[in-house]
Amino acid sequence: MTAPASPAQAAPDLRLHVPDEPVEERARWLRDVLGTTPLSEVLTGDAGIARWLWERWQVLERSGMTRDAFVQVVLGYRREIWLWLVGERTWEQCCSELIGRATRRIAA
């Protein structure tokens, strides 16, 4: 019987997909941040971007990443997420780069 792979060993096999763009949520998140809601809350709140992605990328937890660690990855990527929210980056660009950051974090 072989031991389960450690998170560092599992990371090279980790495959995250780019989910369909959350068009309705994006409009709400942008309205919120342009209103009175701080960007950090839009990123990390109960109805925020990190939670939305975490629900779709549950494989991260099985690979050893905690939700809090993922939230930190998202917070570290806030500038690029902001650029997606305002239309300066595509969803594909935003997610692909975020996937790379999360995968590297697990491998570390």
Beta strands, then each sheet from edge to edge (+ up, - down):
end
